[in-house]
Every structure is written in C-alpha cells, then in structure tokens.
Amino acid sequence: MTMTHEQASYLELLTRGAATEAYDRPALLARASGAGPEELAELEQAKQLALRVRAELEGRRRREAELSALFETANDLAGLRDLDDVLRAIVQRARSLLGTEVAYLSLNDPPRGDTYMRVTEGSVSARFQQLRLGMGEGLGGLVAQTARPYVTDDYFQDGRFQHTRTIDTAVGDEGLVAILGVPLTLGSQVIGVLFAADRRARVFERGQVALLGSFAAHAAIAIDTANLLAETRSALAELERANDIIREHSGVIERASEVHDRLTELVLRGGGVADVAAAVSEVLGGDVEFTEERVEPARISAGHATRDGDDWVAAVSAGGETFGALVLRERPDLDPVDLRTLERAALVTSLLLLARRTAGEAEQRVRGELLDDLLDAPDRDPRLLRERAARLRTDTDAPHVVLAARVDRESAGSAPDPADRESADRRRLRSAASHLAATRQGLASARDGGTVLLLPLGPGESAADLARQTARHLGGALRDPVTVGASAPVTAPLAHPERVAPAYAEARRCLDALRLLRRPGEGAAAEDLGFLGLLLADTRDIEGFVDRTIGQVVAYDRRRGTDLVRTMDAYFASGMSPARTKDDLHVHVNTVAQRVERIGRLLGTDWQSPARALEIQLALRLHALSSAVIR
C-alpha cells in the first residue's frame, strides 16, 4: 500500500514531537478535500498507530529521565559530603520528574515525639516550611503508621487521616490540594515521609507513586549513610583522644609522683598553706591560691574539686567545717590526675590548718576565759583586763558588739541521736566562732547552749550589719543555719566591763526574738525588730525607733509645712475611714485621699498592713509624747 501525503504527515508529527491535538489535523484536511470513507478510515488507523508510538516514545523518555535521576542520586550518595545537599537534590528531582508544584521531606524527631520539615522545594509559606506536627497526625502520620504510600486528590475533603488545626492551617497557607506521601524506612522503622503535592486536584499514576518511593529509598539510604559516617567520625575521634591520653599518661604519672614527694616534704618540714599553693601552682602550670572567703555550698563538694567558670575550686574542710578553698585560676581543661592533685593539695592544706588550729586552741581558750571574766566578774581590775586583751592583740578602745549565736537545725529532732547531734553542733559552732574572733581580733566563748562573741565594729558598720555578716560567716562554715542576735554598740568594753553582761542579755533577747519569729539563719539587732526591738533593747532608743518608722513623714511635714503626721493620727483613730477622717480634720475627702497617697509614697505601699500599722501608731504616740515634752 502506497503511503499518502496525509499518512506521511503523522511521521513528521512524531519526528518533531508535536502535541496530541496536532494529530487530528491530517484527517480534517483530508475530509475537507473530499476524501472518501475508506481513505478516512485508513487515516484514523494511522493516527491511532502514531499516537501509540508517541505514547511509547514519551514513556521511554520519561523512564530514561527517571533512571537518569536515580543514577544521579546514587552517584550523589556515593560521594556523600553533606546530607542536606543530597536530600535537597532528591526533593528537587522528585518535584521535577513528577511535575508537581511542591515537594518536601519530613523526618521524625523521637526525643521530642513529633516530626518536622527537613527539606522543601517550591514552598512559599514560612509557616509550612517550619511546620512541626505530632506523630500520627495528617496524611504523613497515616503513612508513618502504616508504612505504606498514601495519596489524596483533595486533602481537605479526605477523612482517612486525622486533621488538626496546625496542619490544616499550614497546608491552607501553602494552597495544597493533591498530596502524595511515601514512607522513608530503615528496616522496619519509618523515619520520615517524602511528599509530592499540587495546588490543584490531580491523580497520581501508579508509576509516579513507585518513582517517589524509589527517591524515598535513596533518601533513607542517605540518612543512614550520614548517621554511619557521623558514628565513624565520632569513634575515630574517641580513638584519637584515647591515644593522646595514653601518650600523656606517663607524663601525668611523673607529675603526680612529683606532687606527692613535694607535699610530703612540705608537711615534714613544717611548711605553710602558701608553700602548698606555690608547689601545686608550679606542678599544674597554673595560678593556685588559698582563699578564706566564704565559698558558696553550690560551688563545692566535700573531697572533690568542682569547676567554676574557667577556674577549679577545691574545698578546704575538716570535721564538717569549711576553712576556705584552693582555687586554680583559668584552667578550664584539667585532666583527672591533675584534678586529683588539686584535691590532694586541698586535703594537705586542711591538715596544715588543723595543725595550726591545734596550736591556736590555747589562745582561743585564753580568749574565751577573758570573755567569761567580762560576763561573770565585771568587777575585776580593768587594767589587768586590758593587759590580757593586749596580749591577744584585741583593740580595747574600739566600739564592740556582743553577739549571741546558736545553730538552728530544723531536722535535729529527727536525727538518730539528737543529743549527740546538738553537742556536735555546739562544738562546731564554738570552733568556727573562735576562728572568726581571732580573725577579727575579738573574743568568743561557749555559753547557754550556743556561743557569745565580742567583736569590734568596722568603719561605717552597724550592730545589725555585724550580726548579719556573722550569721552568714558561721552558717557558711557549718553549712547549717546559724541565728545571731546583737546588742547595741558597747564603747570601750574593757574599760567598762560592767556593760558587757547587760549587752549580752540584750543580744540573747534579740536571738530569742528571731527564733520566735521563725527567722532561722538570720542576724539582727534590736533596731531591725521594730517596736519589738524597742522592748528588747536596754537603751530604749525611742527617738531612733520613731525616726526609722515615720521619720520620712515627719521630715516631709517639716520641709513642706504639710500636716501628714496629724492626718495619719486621725486616719488610724477613725478606723482608717477617709470619710470620718475628713470630718475630724475639717477638709474635703479628696484632700484626705491625696494625703494618704502621699504617705504611701513616703512609707511604702504596705504601711496600712496590720504589722506596719501597729508600729506606725506606736511611733505616732511616742512622737506626740516627745513633742509634748519638748514644748
């Protein structure tokens, strides 16, 4: 059969890869030129044959492109350098070959119990790109649960999977309608999902599902390979570190032996704490110093050195009492042997300090005996008392404060042997107080189940300041709350020994008040306790109490010529009623409100609370009495 011109045109269409619609043109032209039914039937047969050839050619080209993409992906895996780059290439190729508008890959996050977007291609919504969703939610959750591919032609109308507001909002922002998801599996475990999606309804063919599954398999292999490489690198790094440790081990042993020999020599020849610090500094190649400053309990651990920023701190302690710490400066990296060296140096320092303390116990007994004489025999010759104090290097002319201290351990009653525990607490408190007294050139003695101290005041220091400092120091040394009550300052106590016993009684009353007020571990003087302190103090400092309580209001009236003190008096007398107060003062109620607001600014917003109001009313009465006496 001879091929007609119209039939030959189909070969031309195949050659240039024309669209499907172009294959109708030869038959239309033949019909227009008057071709008969037989000729038209032959043309239709040629057209169908050409379309089948065209479909076969397109299928082969598509398979060639798919195979090429898969080979390229396998080649990427073979030269894997960056996991993100490989996954991004897989998602890009999947989007291109399936002809979808969007493709993306999510991975499971077992520690957080959810899944997250790892790579997206074609996405325009920031919310969608940052989406995290719970396991089992959305189409991806269905794929992860069943480990099978799932496809939906219309996401929002599909009821096979669990819809959530978070997922639906993100999908809506992206405008997705048709979605295909295939699992990423390692063995029997689903580690994520690979998706292809369009913003219009479409049907994904079986070959497209299989193709996306192939890309998902490559992605899973890439992830597994990357994890294996990471584990291999980690193992190699561990081996390198182990080799470094082995190479350095002999040097470390030599350093440890040197430290042991030098510390032993120091102890035998009677060296001091500074000698220990210098020796350890040389061996460790850093700056080691001993500090007697109070070390926070959170920074130390008995028998072990702990890191504090770039420094290492080893507590110097014995018998539950902390003397201070050895601090190694600016050595953030310290190997175990060097760390143990620092800890042994701290132990040696503790032994040296205990030896020094033993030598100083006689001096402490003398200090205690002198304070006992001041309390129990104040009629002794002041000259002899001053001579004894001078031998102890105590400043006899400076103002001193008498402090009463006790350990307030809440759990002491539940201890296996409360009596033994209390006795041990007293010994520890006496030891720490004696050390503090010697350091501050004061006196200390055990008395009435606790400790009494006589300490000089520093420049600008008040009795309350000294009480709080002493409570913090003793509490830090014992690692238990120590409550401290203080007397008013005693001028030249050794020249006037008769003043010491009454001052101790006042300190005891402050201590008892703190314990009744359930303020364990605090330090206070009478001035800290409001009107209760006024009752406890021997000096009865009425003027000071009034000044501390309402002094700002009195001063304001004096400067501005206002009448706030009288307003307060009338306000309390009327039961804190502005309406009745304005009648007593013969002013407008708004004036009363303005004055009350001003008083609150001067005294604080809690000035009308029951406790403050009681103190303020007492201060007002005392102020009125003192004003009447002056007049």
RABEL-V42654 format. One record per pair of residues at least 24 apart in sequence whose ideal C-beta (glycine too) atoms are under 10 Angstrom apart, sorted by the first residue. I is the first residue (numbers start at 1). J is the second residue. If there is no record, write none. Layout:
BEGIN
{{I;J} {I;J}}
END
This chain:
BEGIN
{{1;42} {3;42} {3;46} {4;30} {4;35} {4;39} {4;42} {4;43} {4;46} {5;29} {5;30} {6;30} {6;33} {6;35} {6;39} {6;40} {6;42} {6;43} {6;46} {6;47} {7;39} {7;42} {7;43} {7;45} {7;46} {7;47} {7;49} {7;50} {8;46} {9;43} {9;46} {9;50} {10;43} {10;46} {10;47} {10;48} {10;49} {10;50} {10;51} {10;53} {10;54} {11;46} {11;50} {11;53} {13;47} {13;50} {13;51} {13;54} {14;50} {14;51} {14;53} {14;54} {14;57} {17;54} {17;57} {17;58} {17;61} {18;50} {18;54} {19;54} {20;51} {20;54} {20;55} {23;47} {23;48} {23;50} {23;51} {23;54} {26;50} {59;207} {62;97} {62;99} {62;207} {62;208} {62;211} {63;207} {63;211} {65;93} {65;96} {65;97} {65;211} {66;93} {66;97} {66;98} {66;207} {66;208} {66;210} {66;211} {66;214} {66;215} {67;214} {68;93} {68;97} {69;93} {69;94} {69;96} {69;97} {69;211} {69;214} {69;215} {69;218} {70;97} {70;211} {70;214} {70;215} {70;217} {70;218} {73;214} {73;215} {73;217} {73;218} {73;219} {73;221} {73;222} {74;218} {74;221} {76;218} {76;222} {77;218} {77;219} {77;221} {77;222} {77;225} {77;226} {78;225} {80;221} {80;222} {80;225} {80;226} {80;229} {81;226} {81;229} {82;226} {83;118} {83;119} {83;219} {83;222} {83;223} {83;225} {83;226} {83;227} {83;229} {83;230} {84;118} {84;119} {84;222} {84;226} {85;119} {85;222} {86;119} {86;218} {86;219} {86;221} {86;222} {86;223} {86;225} {86;226} {87;118} {87;119} {87;184} {87;192} {87;194} {87;218} {87;219} {87;222} {87;223} {87;226} {88;118} {88;119} {88;120} {88;121} {89;119} {89;121} {89;215} {89;218} {89;219} {89;222} {90;119} {90;121} {90;194} {90;214} {90;215} {90;216} {90;218} {90;219} {90;222} {91;118} {91;119} {91;120} {91;121} {91;122} {91;194} {91;195} {91;196} {91;215} {91;219} {92;119} {92;121} {92;122} {93;121} {93;211} {93;215} {93;218} {94;121} {94;180} {94;182} {94;194} {94;195} {94;196} {94;208} {94;211} {94;212} {94;214} {94;215} {94;216} {94;218} {94;219} {95;120} {95;121} {95;122} {95;195} {95;196} {95;197} {95;212} {95;215} {96;121} {96;122} {97;196} {97;208} {97;211} {97;212} {97;215} {98;180} {98;196} {98;197} {98;198} {98;202} {98;204} {98;205} {98;207} {98;208} {98;209} {98;211} {98;212} {98;215} {99;196} {99;198} {99;202} {99;208} {100;176} {100;178} {100;179} {100;180} {100;195} {100;196} {100;197} {100;198} {100;199} {100;202} {100;204} {100;208} {100;212} {101;174} {101;175} {101;176} {101;177} {101;178} {101;196} {101;197} {101;198} {101;199} {101;200} {101;202} {102;128} {102;174} {102;175} {102;176} {102;179} {102;195} {102;196} {102;197} {102;198} {102;199} {103;180} {103;194} {103;195} {103;196} {103;197} {103;212} {103;215} {104;128} {104;129} {104;131} {104;140} {104;174} {104;176} {104;179} {104;181} {104;193} {104;194} {104;195} {104;196} {104;197} {105;184} {105;192} {105;193} {105;194} {105;195} {105;215} {105;216} {105;219} {105;223} {106;131} {106;132} {106;133} {106;138} {106;140} {106;143} {106;144} {106;181} {106;184} {106;191} {106;192} {106;193} {106;194} {106;195} {107;184} {107;191} {107;192} {107;193} {107;219} {107;223} {108;135} {108;140} {108;144} {108;184} {108;189} {108;190} {108;191} {108;192} {108;193} {109;135} {109;192} {110;135} {110;189} {110;191} {115;140} {115;141} {115;144} {115;190} {115;191} {115;192} {115;193} {116;192} {117;170} {117;195} {118;184} {118;192} {118;219} {118;223} {119;194} {119;219} {120;174} {120;195} {121;196} {122;174} {122;196} {122;197} {122;198} {122;199} {123;170} {123;173} {123;174} {123;176} {123;197} {124;173} {124;174} {124;175} {124;199} {125;169} {125;170} {125;171} {125;172} {125;173} {125;174} {125;175} {125;176} {126;170} {126;173} {127;166} {127;169} {127;170} {127;171} {127;172} {127;173} {127;174} {128;167} {128;169} {128;170} {128;171} {128;172} {128;173} {128;174} {128;175} {128;176} {129;170} {129;173} {129;174} {130;170} {131;166} {131;167} {131;169} {131;170} {131;171} {131;173} {131;174} {132;166} {132;170} {133;162} {133;164} {133;166} {133;167} {133;170} {134;162} {134;164} {134;166} {134;167} {135;190} {136;161} {136;162} {137;161} {137;162} {137;163} {137;164} {137;166} {137;167} {138;162} {138;163} {138;164} {138;166} {138;167} {138;168} {138;170} {138;171} {138;179} {138;181} {138;193} {139;163} {139;167} {139;171} {139;179} {139;180} {139;181} {139;193} {139;195} {139;197} {140;167} {140;179} {140;181} {140;183} {140;190} {140;192} {140;193} {140;194} {140;195} {141;167} {141;181} {141;193} {142;181} {142;193} {143;180} {143;181} {143;182} {143;183} {143;184} {143;190} {143;192} {143;193} {143;194} {143;195} {143;216} {144;181} {144;183} {144;184} {144;185} {144;189} {144;190} {144;191} {144;192} {144;193} {145;183} {145;190} {146;183} {146;190} {147;182} {147;183} {147;184} {147;185} {147;188} {147;189} {147;190} {148;181} {148;182} {148;183} {148;190} {148;213} {149;180} {149;181} {149;182} {149;183} {149;193} {149;194} {149;204} {149;209} {149;210} {149;212} {149;213} {149;216} {150;179} {150;180} {150;181} {150;182} {150;183} {150;193} {150;209} {151;178} {151;179} {151;180} {151;181} {151;182} {151;196} {151;202} {151;203} {151;204} {151;205} {151;208} {151;209} {151;212} {152;176} {152;177} {152;178} {152;179} {152;180} {152;181} {152;197} {152;201} {152;204} {153;177} {153;178} {153;179} {153;180} {153;198} {153;201} {153;202} {153;203} {153;204} {154;178} {154;179} {154;201} {154;202} {155;179} {155;197} {155;201} {157;201} {171;197} {174;199} {175;199} {175;200} {176;200} {177;201} {177;202} {178;202} {178;203} {178;204} {179;204} {180;204} {180;208} {180;209} {180;212} {180;213} {181;209} {181;212} {181;216} {182;209} {182;210} {182;211} {182;212} {182;213} {182;214} {182;215} {182;216} {182;217} {182;219} {183;213} {183;216} {183;217} {183;220} {184;213} {184;215} {184;216} {184;217} {184;218} {184;219} {184;220} {184;221} {184;222} {184;223} {184;224} {185;213} {185;216} {185;217} {185;220} {186;220} {186;221} {186;223} {186;224} {186;227} {187;220} {187;224} {189;220} {190;220} {191;219} {191;220} {191;223} {191;224} {191;227} {192;216} {192;219} {192;220} {192;223} {193;219} {194;218} {194;219} {194;220} {245;335} {245;336} {248;335} {248;337} {249;335} {249;337} {251;337} {252;335} {252;336} {252;337} {252;338} {252;340} {252;341} {253;337} {255;283} {255;284} {255;285} {255;335} {255;337} {255;338} {255;341} {256;283} {256;337} {256;338} {256;340} {256;341} {256;344} {258;282} {258;283} {258;341} {259;283} {259;284} {259;337} {259;338} {259;340} {259;341} {259;342} {259;344} {259;345} {259;348} {260;341} {260;344} {262;345} {263;341} {263;344} {263;345} {263;347} {263;348} {263;349} {263;351} {264;348} {266;345} {266;348} {266;352} {267;348} {267;351} {267;352} {267;355} {270;352} {270;355} {271;348} {271;352} {272;349} {272;352} {272;353} {272;356} {273;316} {273;323} {273;324} {273;326} {273;345} {273;348} {273;349} {273;350} {273;352} {273;353} {273;356} {275;352} {276;316} {276;326} {276;344} {276;345} {276;346} {276;348} {276;349} {276;351} {276;352} {277;326} {277;327} {277;328} {277;345} {277;349} {279;345} {279;348} {280;314} {280;326} {280;328} {280;338} {280;341} {280;342} {280;344} {280;345} {280;346} {280;348} {280;349} {281;328} {281;329} {281;345} {283;338} {283;341} {283;342} {283;345} {284;312} {284;328} {284;331} {284;334} {284;338} {284;339} {284;341} {284;342} {284;345} {285;328} {285;331} {285;338} {286;311} {286;312} {286;327} {286;328} {286;329} {286;330} {286;331} {286;334} {286;338} {286;342} {287;311} {287;327} {287;328} {287;329} {287;330} {287;331} {288;312} {288;314} {288;326} {288;327} {288;328} {288;329} {288;331} {288;341} {288;342} {288;345} {288;346} {289;324} {289;325} {289;326} {289;327} {289;328} {289;329} {290;314} {290;316} {290;323} {290;324} {290;325} {290;326} {290;327} {290;345} {290;346} {290;349} {290;352} {290;353} {291;316} {291;323} {291;324} {291;325} {291;326} {291;327} {292;316} {292;322} {292;323} {292;324} {292;325} {292;353} {292;435} {292;439} {293;324} {293;325} {293;327} {293;473} {293;476} {294;322} {294;324} {294;325} {294;469} {294;472} {294;473} {294;474} {294;475} {294;476} {294;477} {295;322} {295;323} {295;324} {295;325} {295;327} {295;476} {295;477} {296;476} {297;322} {297;475} {297;476} {297;479} {299;325} {299;327} {300;325} {300;346} {300;479} {302;479} {303;343} {303;346} {303;347} {304;339} {304;340} {304;342} {304;343} {304;346} {305;334} {305;338} {305;339} {305;340} {305;341} {305;342} {305;343} {305;345} {305;346} {306;339} {307;331} {307;332} {307;334} {307;339} {312;338} {312;339} {312;342} {312;343} {313;342} {313;346} {314;339} {314;341} {314;342} {314;343} {314;344} {314;345} {314;346} {314;347} {314;349} {314;350} {315;343} {315;346} {315;350} {316;345} {316;346} {316;347} {316;348} {316;349} {316;350} {316;351} {316;352} {316;353} {317;346} {317;347} {317;349} {317;350} {317;353} {317;477} {317;479} {318;347} {318;349} {318;350} {318;351} {318;353} {318;354} {318;357} {319;350} {319;354} {319;424} {319;427} {319;428} {319;431} {320;424} {320;425} {320;427} {320;428} {320;431} {320;432} {320;477} {320;478} {320;479} {320;480} {321;350} {321;353} {321;354} {321;357} {321;427} {321;428} {321;429} {321;431} {321;432} {321;435} {321;474} {321;476} {321;477} {321;478} {321;479} {322;350} {322;432} {322;476} {322;477} {322;478} {322;479} {323;349} {323;350} {323;352} {323;353} {323;354} {323;356} {323;357} {323;432} {323;435} {323;477} {324;349} {324;350} {324;353} {324;477} {325;349} {326;350} {353;435} {357;431} {357;434} {357;435} {357;438} {360;434} {360;435} {360;438} {361;431} {361;434} {363;391} {363;392} {363;393} {363;434} {363;438} {364;392} {364;430} {364;431} {364;433} {364;434} {364;435} {364;437} {364;438} {364;443} {364;444} {364;445} {365;434} {365;445} {366;391} {366;392} {366;443} {367;392} {367;394} {367;434} {367;437} {367;438} {367;441} {367;442} {367;443} {367;444} {367;445} {367;453} {367;454} {368;430} {368;433} {368;434} {368;437} {368;443} {368;444} {368;445} {368;446} {368;447} {368;451} {368;452} {369;443} {369;445} {370;394} {370;443} {370;445} {370;454} {370;494} {371;402} {371;437} {371;442} {371;443} {371;444} {371;445} {371;446} {371;447} {371;452} {371;453} {371;454} {371;493} {371;500} {371;504} {372;443} {372;445} {372;446} {372;447} {372;452} {373;445} {373;497} {373;500} {374;402} {374;443} {374;445} {374;452} {374;454} {374;490} {374;493} {374;494} {374;497} {374;498} {374;499} {374;500} {374;501} {374;503} {374;504} {375;402} {375;445} {375;447} {375;452} {375;454} {375;497} {375;500} {375;501} {375;503} {375;504} {375;505} {376;447} {376;500} {376;501} {377;497} {377;501} {378;493} {378;496} {378;497} {378;498} {378;499} {378;500} {378;501} {378;502} {379;497} {379;498} {380;497} {381;497} {382;492} {382;493} {382;494} {382;495} {382;496} {382;497} {382;498} {383;494} {383;495} {384;494} {385;493} {385;494} {385;495} {385;497} {386;492} {386;494} {386;495} {386;497} {387;494} {388;494} {389;441} {389;443} {389;454} {389;493} {389;494} {390;494} {392;437} {392;438} {392;441} {392;442} {392;443} {393;438} {393;441} {394;437} {394;438} {394;440} {394;441} {394;442} {394;443} {394;454} {394;455} {394;456} {394;493} {394;494} {395;440} {395;441} {395;442} {395;456} {395;492} {395;494} {396;456} {396;492} {396;493} {396;494} {396;495} {397;456} {397;491} {397;492} {397;493} {397;494} {397;495} {398;441} {398;442} {398;455} {398;456} {398;457} {398;458} {398;489} {398;491} {398;492} {398;493} {399;456} {399;457} {399;461} {399;463} {399;488} {399;489} {399;490} {399;491} {399;492} {399;493} {400;442} {400;443} {400;453} {400;454} {400;455} {400;456} {400;457} {400;463} {400;466} {400;487} {400;489} {400;490} {400;491} {400;492} {400;493} {400;494} {400;499} {400;500} {400;503} {401;442} {401;453} {401;454} {401;455} {401;456} {401;457} {401;461} {401;462} {401;463} {401;464} {401;465} {401;466} {401;467} {401;470} {401;486} {401;487} {401;488} {401;489} {401;490} {401;493} {401;503} {401;507} {401;525} {402;443} {402;452} {402;453} {402;454} {402;455} {402;463} {402;485} {402;486} {402;487} {402;488} {402;489} {402;490} {402;493} {402;499} {402;500} {402;501} {402;502} {402;503} {402;504} {402;505} {402;506} {402;507} {402;508} {403;433} {403;436} {403;437} {403;442} {403;444} {403;450} {403;451} {403;452} {403;453} {403;454} {403;455} {403;463} {403;466} {403;467} {403;469} {403;470} {403;471} {403;474} {403;484} {403;485} {403;486} {403;487} {403;503} {403;504} {403;507} {403;510} {403;511} {403;523} {403;525} {404;447} {404;448} {404;450} {404;451} {404;452} {404;453} {404;467} {404;483} {404;484} {404;485} {404;486} {404;487} {404;503} {404;504} {404;505} {404;506} {404;507} {404;508} {404;509} {404;510} {404;511} {404;512} {404;514} {405;429} {405;430} {405;432} {405;433} {405;436} {405;444} {405;447} {405;450} {405;451} {405;452} {405;453} {405;467} {405;470} {405;471} {405;474} {405;475} {405;482} {405;483} {405;484} {405;485} {405;486} {405;507} {405;511} {405;523} {406;448} {406;449} {406;450} {406;451} {406;474} {406;481} {406;482} {406;483} {406;484} {406;485} {406;508} {406;511} {406;512} {406;514} {406;515} {406;520} {407;432} {407;449} {407;450} {407;451} {407;474} {407;475} {407;478} {407;480} {407;481} {407;482} {407;483} {407;520} {407;521} {408;450} {408;471} {408;475} {408;480} {408;481} {408;482} {408;483} {408;511} {408;514} {408;515} {408;518} {408;519} {408;520} {408;521} {408;522} {409;478} {409;480} {409;481} {409;482} {409;520} {410;480} {410;481} {410;520} {410;521} {411;480} {412;480} {422;449} {425;449} {425;450} {425;478} {425;480} {425;482} {426;450} {426;451} {428;474} {428;477} {428;478} {428;479} {428;480} {428;482} {429;474} {429;477} {429;478} {429;480} {429;482} {431;477} {431;478} {432;473} {432;474} {432;475} {432;476} {432;477} {432;478} {432;482} {433;470} {433;473} {433;474} {433;477} {433;478} {433;482} {433;484} {435;473} {435;474} {435;477} {436;469} {436;470} {436;473} {436;474} {436;477} {439;473} {440;466} {440;469} {440;470} {440;473} {443;493} {443;494} {443;500} {447;504} {447;508} {448;504} {448;508} {448;511} {450;482} {450;483} {450;484} {450;485} {450;508} {450;511} {451;482} {451;484} {452;500} {452;503} {452;504} {452;507} {452;508} {453;484} {453;486} {453;504} {453;507} {454;487} {454;490} {454;493} {454;494} {454;500} {454;503} {454;504} {454;507} {455;486} {456;489} {456;493} {457;489} {457;490} {461;489} {462;486} {462;488} {462;489} {462;525} {462;527} {462;528} {463;487} {463;488} {463;489} {463;490} {463;503} {463;506} {463;507} {463;510} {463;523} {463;524} {463;525} {463;526} {463;527} {463;528} {464;510} {464;523} {464;524} {464;525} {464;526} {464;527} {464;528} {464;529} {464;533} {465;523} {465;525} {466;523} {466;525} {467;507} {467;510} {467;511} {467;514} {467;522} {467;523} {467;524} {467;525} {467;528} {468;522} {468;523} {468;524} {468;525} {468;528} {469;523} {470;523} {471;514} {471;520} {471;521} {471;522} {471;523} {471;524} {472;521} {472;522} {472;523} {473;523} {474;521} {474;523} {475;520} {475;521} {475;522} {475;523} {480;520} {480;521} {481;519} {481;520} {481;521} {481;522} {482;520} {482;521} {482;522} {482;523} {483;510} {483;511} {483;512} {483;514} {483;515} {483;519} {483;520} {483;521} {483;522} {483;523} {483;524} {484;510} {484;511} {484;514} {484;521} {484;522} {484;523} {484;524} {484;525} {485;509} {485;510} {485;511} {485;512} {485;513} {485;514} {485;515} {485;522} {485;523} {485;524} {485;525} {485;526} {485;528} {485;529} {485;536} {486;510} {486;511} {486;523} {486;524} {486;525} {486;526} {486;527} {486;528} {487;525} {487;526} {487;536} {487;537} {487;538} {487;539} {488;525} {488;526} {488;527} {488;533} {488;537} {488;538} {488;539} {488;541} {488;544} {489;525} {489;539} {499;538} {502;538} {502;539} {503;538} {503;539} {505;536} {505;538} {506;533} {506;536} {506;537} {506;538} {506;539} {507;536} {508;536} {509;533} {509;535} {509;536} {509;537} {509;538} {510;536} {510;537} {511;536} {512;536} {530;611} {530;612} {530;614} {530;615} {530;616} {530;618} {530;619} {531;611} {531;614} {531;615} {531;616} {531;617} {531;618} {531;619} {531;622} {532;615} {534;615} {534;618} {534;619} {534;622} {542;618} {542;619} {542;622} {542;623} {542;625} {542;626} {543;622} {543;623} {543;626} {545;615} {545;618} {545;619} {545;622} {545;623} {546;618} {546;619} {546;620} {546;621} {546;622} {546;623} {546;624} {546;625} {546;626} {547;619} {547;623} {548;615} {548;619} {549;603} {549;607} {549;612} {549;615} {549;616} {549;617} {549;618} {549;619} {549;620} {549;622} {549;623} {550;599} {550;602} {550;603} {550;607} {550;615} {550;616} {550;617} {550;618} {550;619} {550;620} {550;622} {550;623} {551;602} {551;603} {551;619} {551;623} {552;599} {552;601} {552;602} {552;603} {552;604} {553;598} {553;599} {553;602} {553;603} {553;607} {553;616} {553;619} {553;620} {553;623} {554;602} {554;619} {554;620} {554;623} {554;627} {555;602} {556;598} {556;599} {556;601} {556;602} {560;598} {562;595} {562;598} {563;587} {563;591} {563;595} {564;595} {564;596} {564;598} {564;599} {564;602} {564;603} {565;599} {565;619} {565;620} {565;623} {565;624} {565;627} {566;595} {566;620} {566;624} {567;591} {567;592} {567;594} {567;595} {567;596} {567;598} {567;599} {568;595} {568;596} {568;599} {568;603} {568;607} {568;613} {568;616} {568;617} {568;619} {568;620} {568;623} {569;616} {569;617} {569;620} {569;621} {569;623} {569;624} {570;595} {571;595} {571;596} {571;599} {571;608} {571;613} {572;608} {572;613} {572;614} {572;616} {572;617} {572;620} {573;617} {573;620} {576;608} {576;613}}
END
